[in-house]
Amino acid sequence: MTNTPSADHFAPLAEGDPAVVGGYRLAAVLGAGGMGKVYLSYTPGGRPLAIKVIRAEFSEDPEFRRRFQQEVRAAQRVQGLYTAPVIDSDTEGAQPWLATAYVPGPSLAHAVARHGGLPLRSVLLLTVGVAEALGVIHGAGIVHRDLKPANVLLAADGPRVIDFGIARAADTTALTGTGVSVGTPAFMAPEQAAAGTVTPATDVFALGQIAAYAAIGAPAFGDGPSHAVLYRIVHEDPDLSRLPDALRPLVARCLSRDPADRPSLADIIRMCHDISPEPLRQGEDWLPRAVAGSITERLRMPAPAPTPPPAHPPTQFSPQSQSPPSHATPTGHAVAAAPTQTGPRAPGAVPPPGPPGSPMPPPPGSYGPTPAALHRPPSAPLQREKPRRTGLIVAASVVGAVVVLAVLGSLLRNFGGQDDKDPSRGSSASSGSGKGDGGGGGQEQKDPAPVSYKGLDIPENHFVMLADNPPRPQKSGNGRSSSDADLQFEPETLNVVESDELRTRNGNLVLLAAGQKGSLETCRSVTRYTREIRLDQLTEGSQICVLSNAGHIAVAVYRGASGSGSPSAYISLDLTVWRNAAEPVDGP
């Protein structure tokens, strides 16, 4: 095998691509999307992997990291016959990544674009397989959220659903308001497009879309600009006239606007068996011959790129120094000193040599991360060289440089006089207040950093103040009145007024339209102010801008209300607050 891709399915590594990710040497680029880039690699035993490296912009978002960790843990529980299992991951490194089993087959999107719609039997087997995959995914507590033809791969023995749950990690990050969308418009459900509400029934709607797309070779709601497609999904019926007559009732039920009217996954599988004129059995003949040929093309995979030797000998760790972190591979062995590389062919991609007598690192072109640590018995101690005097000299130089910089910094502060009073240097509750602090001598102030609070429950007749960290629901008393409230929950109403009688307000609310993503910029620009919002106007995922007269701005994401069986009435919100993000406003 050479490193040259055998077909256009495997693009060679570009200059900006890493050579190694988490100890896995990369062989080719499989694709790229809104959330990251996917590479081909191999396990130590030679099994191919697809490694998705998350975009750096997402990596810098702490909320994304938290959700990504949750979704990866959940995805590891998914072990279905029609899913690509998660093999390995790193959710805490400089750039998170996720490795799944590589599926040598085209996506449904690629197959339809090249060969057109599939015959009825193939569509039914596809639908049954995806329904089984969704059953396993939902059983692990995951809603896919972004089920589309590009996320359904056509393997020799049936379909494979990929990227389940990953879209949720990006659903509430700041990036979703800056050009990175969660969900594909042509395959969204009406409730997802209108209010961001996502349930297992949302995936059933997408499954109906996939069945229609596979059969007719086009989306059921047509093509065109995203806003036009979303409008048709929410307000119009799909065009199913080109579907085979036997398939039309099943797809029509899946595409019901009301999630409660959509069939269960078990009903979908049963209906597919009833439609088929012959027993449905997955086999290597389930796809047309032309599509099956694409699978053969993808079996000719390139080998990993050779890793060049480092420009200088690898660092030797002294017994007193801390050993490099180990990384667990799918084999259960530790790979020493093989950190995730985020730059092209970084010297650290080459593992250091083992102790005397241990095997040499693998030759260029061999499969997978197979440094000497893979072959060392767990009980064998790692021998270290004695530290050299050059290390002490370098360390002393670094310490001296730090001391010099500290002295210079102190002199500059004394010389500047007013530097410590810069408002941009304050705490997170007041730093970068921007438009409201009045300081800075006319210089443009930075926007404050957002602070997020998840699962905030506000009982009936309680209120919260955005200035509090964390915001805690409270009633009038202890020097605070509900007339001061930034956000208050009264019976059936989310508002910023004390009561219907007093109408003393401390700000405004704006219920964002479907498709709008809450952000500081969005809340600063909207002007559709209101003093109260009824709960019947909200669905799970609705986003509300809270504009406090005190100068604080927040995005509240509605997560639902207590049920009828609950002993107390309350609503649940996710709250993101930018404190001192605007100039305070006096009076009502």
N, C-alpha and C positions, 0 to 999 in steps of 0.2 A: 504493500500500500504506500502510496505517496501522499504528500500533504496537499496536493492539488485536488480540490473538490471535483467529484466525478460528474456532477450536474449542477444546474443553476440552483438546486435546493441547498447547496452548501457553499456559502460565500467565504472566501479566505479572510483571515483575521486582518483587520486594518491597523494602521499605526496607533490609533487611540485605544485599541482593544487590549485587555490584559492577557498575559500569556498563561497565568495560573489563577484560578479562583478556588480558595479554600483547599489547596493541595491538589486540585484537579487541573491537569494541563489541558488546555483548550485545543480543539482541532479545527473548528469552523464556526461561522455565524449561521444560525438557523433562522433568525428573524429578529425584528424589533417592533416595539409597540409603545403605547403611551406610558406604560409603567416601567419599561426596561428593555433589555436586550437578551436574547436567548442564544446560547452557545452549545455546540456539541462537544462532549468529552466522554471519558470512559472510566469505569471502575477499575481497581487494580486487577480484577480478573478479566477485563476486556469487554464488559457489558456497556453498551452505549448509554449515555445520560444526556438529558436536556437541562442545562443550567441557566436559570433566569437570574440575571443580575439587575437589581432594582436601580432605577435612576437616582443619581446623586441628590436631586432636588427633594425626592421623597425621603431619602436617608436623613436629611437634615430636619425633618419634621418629627418631633417626639411623639405626637399622637399617632402618626402613621406607624412608627416603629412599634408602639404598644399594640396597635391593632394587628400589624403584620405578625408579631409573635403569637398572638391569640389564634389567628387564622392558620398559621403554619402548624401549630399544635393540633388544631382541629382537623386539618387536612391529613395529618399523619394517621388519623384514625380511619380514614377512608381507604378501604381495601377491596374495592369492587372489581368485577371482571371487566367492566367497561369504563374504568378510570385509569389514569396514569398515576401510579402510586408515588408518593413523596419518598425519596431515598435519603436525602441529606439536606441540611440547611445551616445557615448562619444568620440569625436575626439581630445580632448585637455588634457585628463588625463594622468597619468604616463604611462599607457598602453592602447591605444585606443581599443574600442570594438564596435560591431555592433550587434543589436538584430533583428532577423526576425521571422516571424511566423514559427513555427515548422511544417514540412510536414511529416506526418506518412506514409512514403512510401520508398521503396528502390531506389537507384539511378539506372539509366539505366545501368551503368557499373556493379553494383552488380547483377542486374537481369539477364543480359546476361551471366555474368561469372557463375552464378549458374544454369540457366535454358536454355541457348542458345538463338538463334535468336527468334524474335517475328513473329507471323503470319501477313499477309499483312494488314488486317484491323487495327490491333494494330499499325503497322508502320505508316499507313496513318494518324490515329488519333494523334499519337505522333508528326508527322511532322506538321500537321495543328496546333496543340496546341503550339509547339515551334515557329512556324512562327508567330502566333498571339502574343506570348510573345515578340519576337524580334521586332514586329511592335510597341508595347508599349514602349519597351526599347529605340529603335531608336528615337521614338517620343519625348523622354525626353532628347535627345542629347547625348545618351550613346551608345558606341559600346562595346559589351560584351568582345571581345578580347580573351576569354578563354572558349568558348562554347565547351563542351566535355561531354561524357556520365556521368562522375562523377558530373557534374553540372546540370543534368536534373533528377529530382526526379519524380517517378511514383506514383501519388496519386490516390485515388479511383475514382475521377471524372476527371482525365486527368493529363497531365504532368505539372511540375512546373520548371521554369528556375531560378536558384539561382546564386549568386556571380557575378551579372552583374556589370561591371564597376570597380570592385575592383582591377582587374589586372592592370588597367591603373595607379593606385596610385603607384605601384612598378616598373613601366616600366622604369623609368630613375634614380632609386636610385642606390647607389653604390653596393647594395647587389646583383643586377642582374648580376654583374660580378663575384660574389663569390659563385656560386653554387645555387642561387635562380633564377629559370627561370620564365619568364612571357610568358604564353602560353604553350600548350602541343604539342610536335612535331607532333604526329600522326594526330592531328586535326587542324594544322595550314594551312592557305592559302599560295599559292606560294609567293605572294607579302609580306606576313608577315614573311615567313621564309627567303626570300632572302634579304629584305631591311628593315624589320620592319614596313612597311606601313600597316596601319589599317584603314579600312573604313567600312560602313555597309555591303558592298559586301563581306568583310572578314567573317562576321558572316553567310552569305548565304552559302559560301563554307563549313563552319563548320556544317551548318545544313544538307547539302548534305552528309557530312561524318557521321553525326549522323544517318540519315535515312539508309545509307548503313550498318553501324555498327549494328543497331537494327535488320535489316533484315537478315544479314549473320552471325552475331555474331563475327565479326572481323573487324579491320580497313580496309578501301578500299585500302590503300597504303601499307598494310602489317605491320608486326612487325619487331623488330630488333633494333640495336643501333640507337640513335637519329639522328646521322649524315646521316646514310643510309636512314632512313625514309624521312628526309628533302630533301635529294637529289632526291628521287623518286617523292616527291610532286612537286618539282620545275621543274624537267626535264622529267618525265615519266607520262604515263597515268595510271589511277587506274584500278584495276582488278574488273570489274563489272559482270563477267561471272556467278557468283553465285546468283546474284540478280534476283528476279522475273521479267519476261519480261515486265510486265506492269509498274514496278517501274524504269526500267533502264533509259528511256529517261529523267525523272525528275532528277534523281541523276546525270546523265552525265552533264546536263545543270548547275546544282549547282556547279559541280566540274570543270567548265571551268577555264583554266589558266588565261584568260583575265577577270578581274572583270566586264568589260562592257558587257560580254556575259552571265553573270549569270542572272537568272530570278529575278524579284521583289518578295517580300513576297506575294503580292496579287496574282501574277501568280502562285506561288507555291501552295497556298491554292486552287486556281481554278483547277490546274492540279490534285491535290489529289482527289478532288470531281469527276473529270472526270474519274480518274483511278478506283475509288471504284465501285464495282458492285451493291452496295446498299447505300442509303443515309448515310452520315457520321454524327453520333450524339454521343457526349460524354455521357457516362453512366458508371455505376458501373461494366458493363460487358466488358469494353474496353480492359481489360488485360486477358491473359490466367489465368486459375484458380490457377496454381502453383505460379505465380507471385503475384496474388492478395492475396494469403496467407501470403506473406511477409508484406503486409500492416497491417493485423490483428496482426502479431507479434509485430509490432511497436506501436500498440495502448496500449500495456501493459507497460506503462512508469513508471519508479521509481519516488518516491517522493524526494523532496530536502533533502540533508544531514542535520541532526540536527546540529545546531551551538552551540558549547560548550560555557559556561559562561566565561567571561573574568577573567584573573588572579587577577585583581584588579577592584574596582568600576570604572565605566565610569567617565571621567572628567566632572566636572560641570563648566559651563562658567559663569563668573561674568558679571554683566550688563555692565562693562566697556570693557570687552573683546569682540573680534569679534566673532560673531556666526559662527558655522560651515556651510560650503556651503550646499545648498539644491540641490537636484537632481530631475528633473521632471520625473515622471513615466508615462506610457501610460494612467493612470487614470487622469492625470492632477494635482494630488496632489504632494506636496513636501515631499521627504523622507529626514529628517534631519540626519546629521552625519552618512551617509551610503556611504562612499567613495568607489571607485573601489579598490578592494584588489588585489594585485598582488603576495602576498605571501600566503602560505598555512594556511588557518584558522587563519588569523590575528585577534587579539583582537578587532580591529576596526570593524570587521564584525558584531558585536552585537550592535544594536542601543542603545543609552542611554535611560533610562526611561523617560517618559513624566512627566508633572507636576502632583501634587497630584490630584487623582480622575480620571486621564486618564487611558485608557485600558492598560493592561500589554502587553509586547511584545508577539508575537505568540508563541505557544508551538513548540517544535522540531517536524519536519515532516510536518508542515502545509505548504501550498502553498505560494510561492512568498514573496516579500519584503513587509511585513505588519507591520511596526513599528507604534508606537502610533501616529506619525505625520500624518499618513493616515486618522486617525479618528478624528483629532482635527479640529474644524471649523476654516476656514482661519482667522477669526477675533479674535480668542482666543489668547491672548498674552502668550508667553512662559515665565514661571516664572523661575527665576534663584536664586540659593543659593548665599549667601554672600561669598565673597572670604575668604579663610582660611589663617591663618598666615603662614602655611607651604608653601603656594604658594609663599609668599614674600621671605621666606628664600631661596627657590629653585632658584627664580629669581635672588636674590642677589649673590648666589653662581655662577650662570652662568655668570653674569657680571664680577665677580671677576676672573673667569677662563679666560675669553676673554682678560681682561687686562693683566694677567700674560703671556698669549700666545703672545700678541702683543709685550710686553717688550722683551721676549725671541727671537722673530723673529727679532726685531731691533738689538739686540746684535749679533745674528748670522750673519746678513747682514754686520754689521760693522767688525766683525771678518773675514768674508770671503773676504771682500774687493771688488772682481771682480764679484760678483754674479749678480749685476744689469746689467752687460754688456753681459750676456748670450744671444746669438742671438735668442735662442728659446723662449725668453720672449717678443719678439717684437710684433707689430700689426699684424693683419691678412694679411696685404699686404706683410709682410716680415718675419713673424714668421716661425720657423722651416724650414728655407730655405734648409736645408739638404745638398744637394750635391753642392751648389753653394756659400755658404757664407764664407767658409774658416775658420770659428771660431770654438770654442768649444774645443780647445786643444786636437783634435784627437778623441773626444767622438762622437758617432753616433748621428746625429741630427734627429729629428722627421720630418716626411713629413708635408708640409704645409696643412692647412685646405682648402678644396675647397670652392669657392665662385661661386654661380650660378646666371645667368641672363636669364630671360625668355623673349621670344618675341623680340629679338634684331633685328631691321630692319636696314639693311645696304643699302643705296641708291647706284646706279651705280656710279662708279669712286670715291667711298669713302672707307676709311680704318678705322680699329680700332687698338688700342694698348692694349695688354693684361694687361699692368701695370696700366692702368687707372681704377679707381673704381668710378662709373661704366664705362665700355668701351663705348665711344660715337663715332658714325660715324663722320669722319671729312675729309676735303680735305687738300691738301698741303697749308701751310701757318702758320703764328704764330710760326715760328721756327721748324715746323715739316714738313717732306716730306714723300710722299708715298713710297720713298725708305726705310723708316724706318718701314713700315707697318708690323705688325704681321699677319694681315688678311685683304685682300682687295677684293672688288667686282668690276671687270671690266666687260664690256659687254660679257655675256654668260660664264663668267669664274669666279671662286672663286680661288684667288691665293695669293701669298706672294711676287710677283715681282712688280716693279714699272710699267713697260710696256714691250711690246715685244722688244722694242729697248734697253732699259737700262739693263734689267734682273738683277738688283740689288736685292738680296734677303736677308731676315732677318729671315730665318727659313725654315722649311719643313712642308709638309702636308702628311697625310697618310689616305686614304679612307679605313675604316675598312670593312672587309668582312662580309657577311651575317652571323649572329649568334654571331659575336664578339660584346661585350659590352664595350663601352668606359669607361676607368678608368685610373687613374694615372699609375698603373702597366702595363696596356695594352699599353699605349702610350710610356712608357719607353722601352718596349720590341720590338715594331714593327720596321721594318727597310725598308719597301717598300716606300721609300721617293719619293715625287714628288714636283715640284714647283707650279703646278697649276692643278686644277680639273675643267673640263667642267660641266656646269649645267646639260647637258643631261646624265651625269653619275650618277646623284643624283635622288633619290626619297624621298618622305616625310619619315622622320625617319632615313635617312642615317646619319652615325656618322663618324666624321673626327677628327683625332688627329692633333692638331696644336702645333708644336714644335718651339718655338721662340728662336732665337739666344741669346736673353737677359736672357734666363734661365727659362722662363715661359712655362708651358704646359697647354693646354686646350683641351676639347672635345666639338666640335661644332656639334649640331644635326640640320640637315637641315629640315626646316618646310615649305618650298615652296617659290615661287617667285610671284611677282605681276602679275596679269592677263593683257591681252591685252587691257582691258578697263581702266586700271589704268593710271592716268596722269603722273606718274613717275615709273621708273623701280627700283625695290629693291628686296632683298632676306630677308627671315626671318630665324633667328637661335636661338636656345637655347644654351647658352654658360656656361660651367663650367670651371673655371680657378684655377690652382694651381700655385701661384706666387712663383718665386725663387725655383722651384722644381728641377732644374738642373744647372750645371755649365754654365756660359755664354760662348758663342762661338764667336771668333773674325773673322771678314771678311766674304766673301761670301762662 
